[in-house]
């Protein structure tokens, strides 16, 4: 006789405009050869680079084919999480939980088994399928600040998933040199920033931005996934500066 309850989930999309909806379908299955009594599952959103619970009260609707789901329970990881009590699952039986997620920030949707009340850990012979996680990215265009005399070409129109070529041209008279510096965020390997730069004489510069090297980190609120700084150096020590903030997806 074996006890193995597993979870999986699918998302209707991996990115969304602010305020948009992504639907999650979580499936809980008894893969074991005996009844699984008192099955509990939690649906929660995680955010920030350290993935803490509680991304903006995301669940606008939810249902389950067996049992019921409740918000803001005593055992939930956060007030925004759903705790679903599914009752007993027979061998081979599956239960589906559907929820609509309002996307106000990038987050990770997680479905995880919970132990029965009064127990610290779910007693399961297979731990590898006890949690399922998938990212949801906020799909917004880059934000440009700084000098309007620095013109940019090649900016992505939404969140950035791969490399792109950026061309910067200074319209200011007397521009001597151009420089581009890309900060792709922290590396989890060494904790240092992933920095790439290029400079050129004259008023124009082109650089391939290696966005694919940026690690997939969920944003902390409105902070950017990474940024690109463009400087135009003029005579007399004057500098024009433009910064572009990007969201990763």
C-alpha positions as CSV (number, residue, x, y, z in Angstrom):
1,X,0.0,0.0,0.0
2,X,1.4,3.4,-0.9
3,X,0.4,7.0,-0.1
4,X,1.2,9.5,-2.9
5,X,-0.9,12.6,-3.4
6,X,0.5,15.0,-6.1
7,X,-0.4,18.4,-7.4
8,X,0.1,20.1,-10.8
9,X,-1.1,23.3,-12.3
10,X,-1.6,25.1,-15.6
11,X,-1.9,28.8,-16.3
12,X,-3.9,30.4,-19.1
13,X,-1.0,32.8,-19.8
14,X,2.5,33.5,-18.5
15,X,2.2,37.3,-18.7
16,X,-0.5,39.9,-18.5
17,X,-1.2,43.7,-18.7
18,X,-1.7,45.4,-15.4
19,X,-5.1,44.5,-14.0
20,X,-5.5,41.6,-16.5
21,X,-6.6,38.1,-15.5
22,X,-4.7,34.9,-15.7
23,X,-6.6,31.7,-14.9
24,X,-5.0,28.8,-13.0
25,X,-6.2,25.2,-13.0
26,X,-4.7,23.2,-10.2
27,X,-5.1,19.4,-10.2
28,X,-4.7,17.3,-7.1
29,X,-4.4,13.5,-7.8
30,X,-4.2,10.5,-5.5
31,X,-1.4,8.5,-7.3
32,X,-1.3,6.0,-4.4
33,X,-3.0,2.6,-3.9
34,X,-5.0,3.5,-0.9
35,X,-7.5,6.2,0.1
36,X,-6.0,9.6,1.0
37,X,-8.1,11.1,3.8
38,X,-8.1,14.8,4.8
39,X,-6.4,16.3,1.7
40,X,-5.7,20.0,2.0
41,X,-4.1,22.3,-0.6
42,X,-3.0,25.9,-0.6
43,X,-3.0,28.3,-3.6
44,X,-0.8,31.3,-3.0
45,X,1.1,34.0,-4.9
46,X,4.7,34.8,-4.1
47,X,6.5,38.0,-5.1
48,X,9.9,39.7,-4.7
49,X,13.4,38.4,-5.3
50,X,13.1,36.2,-2.2
51,X,9.6,35.1,-3.1
52,X,7.5,36.1,-0.1
53,X,3.8,35.5,0.1
54,X,1.1,38.0,-0.6
55,X,0.9,39.6,-4.1
56,X,-1.9,42.1,-4.1
57,X,-5.0,40.1,-3.1
58,X,-5.0,38.3,-6.5
59,X,-7.9,35.8,-6.5
60,X,-11.1,37.2,-7.8
61,X,-13.0,33.9,-8.2
62,X,-12.3,30.3,-7.3
63,X,-14.1,26.9,-7.3
64,X,-13.3,23.2,-6.7
65,X,-14.9,20.1,-8.1
66,X,-14.8,18.6,-4.6
67,X,-14.7,20.2,-1.1
68,X,-14.3,23.9,-0.8
69,X,-11.7,26.7,-0.8
70,X,-11.6,29.5,1.7
71,X,-9.6,32.8,1.9
72,X,-7.9,34.2,4.9
73,X,-7.8,31.0,7.1
74,X,-5.7,30.6,10.2
75,X,-3.4,28.1,8.6
76,X,-2.9,30.1,5.3
77,X,0.6,31.5,4.6
78,X,-0.9,34.9,3.9
79,X,-4.4,36.5,4.0
80,X,-4.5,36.4,0.2
81,X,-4.0,32.6,0.0
82,X,-6.7,30.0,-0.6
83,X,-6.9,27.0,1.6
84,X,-8.8,24.1,0.0
85,X,-10.2,21.2,2.0
86,X,-10.9,18.4,-0.5
87,X,-11.9,15.6,1.8
88,X,-10.9,12.0,0.9
89,X,-9.5,11.1,-2.5
90,X,-9.8,7.5,-3.7
91,X,-6.9,5.8,-5.6
92,X,-6.6,7.4,-9.1
93,X,-9.1,10.2,-8.2
94,X,-8.4,13.8,-9.2
95,X,-9.9,17.1,-8.0
96,X,-9.6,20.3,-10.0
97,X,-9.4,23.8,-8.4
98,X,-9.9,26.8,-10.7
99,X,-9.0,30.4,-9.8
100,X,-8.9,33.7,-11.6
101,X,-5.8,35.8,-10.7
102,X,-5.8,39.6,-11.1
103,X,-2.3,40.5,-12.2
104,X,-1.1,43.8,-10.6
105,X,2.6,42.8,-10.3
106,X,4.9,40.0,-11.4
107,X,4.5,36.9,-9.1
108,X,4.8,33.2,-8.8
109,X,1.6,31.1,-8.6
110,X,2.1,28.2,-6.3
111,X,-0.1,25.2,-5.4
112,X,1.1,23.1,-2.5
113,X,-0.2,20.3,-0.3
114,X,-0.9,21.2,3.3
115,X,-0.8,18.8,6.3
116,X,-4.1,18.1,8.1
117,X,-4.9,20.4,11.0
118,X,-2.7,19.7,14.0
119,X,0.1,18.1,11.9
120,X,3.4,19.8,10.9
121,X,4.0,17.9,7.6
122,X,2.0,16.1,5.0
123,X,2.8,12.4,5.3
124,X,3.5,11.5,1.7
125,X,5.9,8.8,0.3
126,X,6.7,11.0,-2.8
127,X,7.7,14.6,-2.0
128,X,8.7,15.7,-5.5
129,X,5.1,16.4,-6.6
130,X,3.8,18.1,-3.5
131,X,4.4,21.7,-4.9
132,X,3.9,23.2,-8.3
133,X,5.1,26.7,-9.2
134,X,4.8,28.9,-12.3
135,X,5.8,32.6,-12.9
136,X,3.4,35.3,-14.1
137,X,5.0,38.4,-15.5
138,X,3.6,41.9,-15.7
139,X,3.7,42.9,-19.3
140,X,4.5,46.6,-19.5
141,X,6.7,48.6,-21.9
142,X,10.1,50.0,-20.9
143,X,10.1,53.3,-18.9
144,X,12.4,56.1,-20.3
145,X,13.6,59.0,-18.2
146,X,16.2,61.7,-18.7
147,X,17.3,63.8,-21.6
148,X,15.0,64.1,-24.6
149,X,18.0,64.9,-26.8
150,X,19.1,61.3,-26.7
151,X,16.9,59.4,-29.2
152,X,16.5,55.6,-28.9
153,X,15.7,53.1,-31.5
154,X,15.0,49.4,-31.0
155,X,13.2,49.5,-27.6
156,X,10.9,46.5,-27.0
157,X,7.2,47.3,-26.8
158,X,6.6,45.1,-23.8
159,X,8.4,43.1,-21.1
160,X,11.6,41.7,-22.3
161,X,12.2,38.0,-22.9
162,X,15.4,38.0,-25.0
163,X,18.3,40.0,-26.5
164,X,17.6,43.1,-28.5
165,X,19.7,45.8,-30.3
166,X,19.5,49.3,-29.0
167,X,20.6,52.3,-31.0
168,X,21.2,55.7,-29.2
169,X,21.7,59.0,-31.1
170,X,22.5,62.3,-29.4
171,X,20.9,65.3,-31.1
172,X,22.9,67.7,-29.0
173,X,25.6,69.7,-30.9
174,X,29.2,69.0,-29.9
175,X,28.6,65.4,-28.8
176,X,32.1,63.7,-28.5
177,X,31.4,60.3,-27.1
178,X,28.5,57.9,-26.4
179,X,28.3,55.1,-23.8
180,X,25.7,52.4,-23.0
181,X,25.8,50.5,-19.7
182,X,23.3,47.6,-19.1
183,X,22.6,46.4,-15.5
184,X,20.8,43.1,-15.7
185,X,20.3,42.6,-12.0
186,X,21.9,40.3,-9.5
187,X,23.5,36.9,-10.3
188,X,22.4,34.3,-7.8
189,X,25.8,32.6,-8.4
190,X,28.0,35.3,-7.0
191,X,25.6,38.0,-5.8
192,X,27.1,40.6,-8.1
193,X,25.4,42.7,-10.7
194,X,25.5,41.5,-14.3
195,X,27.0,44.5,-16.1
196,X,27.7,45.0,-19.8
197,X,28.9,48.2,-21.4
198,X,30.1,49.7,-24.7
199,X,31.3,53.2,-25.8
200,X,31.9,54.8,-29.1
201,X,33.2,58.1,-30.4
202,X,30.7,60.4,-32.1
203,X,27.0,61.0,-31.5
204,X,25.7,57.5,-32.3
205,X,26.1,54.1,-30.7
206,X,24.6,50.6,-31.2
207,X,24.7,47.8,-28.7
208,X,23.2,44.3,-28.5
209,X,21.6,44.2,-25.0
210,X,22.1,40.5,-23.7
211,X,18.8,40.4,-21.9
212,X,18.7,36.6,-22.1
213,X,21.5,36.6,-19.5
214,X,19.3,38.3,-16.9
215,X,18.0,35.7,-14.4
216,X,14.3,35.3,-14.1
217,X,13.7,37.2,-10.9
218,X,10.2,38.3,-9.9
219,X,9.9,42.1,-9.4
220,X,9.6,43.6,-6.0
221,X,6.7,46.0,-6.4
222,X,7.5,48.6,-9.1
223,X,11.3,48.1,-9.1
224,X,12.6,47.2,-12.6
225,X,14.0,43.8,-13.5
226,X,17.0,45.6,-15.0
227,X,18.1,49.0,-16.5
228,X,20.1,50.5,-19.4
229,X,22.0,53.8,-18.9
230,X,22.9,55.9,-21.9
231,X,25.4,58.8,-21.6
232,X,26.3,61.4,-24.3
233,X,29.5,63.3,-23.4
234,X,29.7,66.8,-24.8
235,X,32.5,69.4,-24.9
236,X,33.2,71.2,-21.7
237,X,32.5,68.2,-19.5
238,X,28.7,68.3,-20.1
239,X,26.9,65.0,-20.0
240,X,23.4,64.1,-21.2
241,X,21.9,61.0,-19.6
242,X,18.9,58.8,-20.3
243,X,17.8,55.7,-18.4
244,X,15.6,52.9,-19.6
245,X,13.9,50.6,-17.0
246,X,12.8,47.2,-18.2
247,X,10.6,44.4,-16.9
248,X,11.7,40.8,-17.4
249,X,9.4,38.2,-18.8
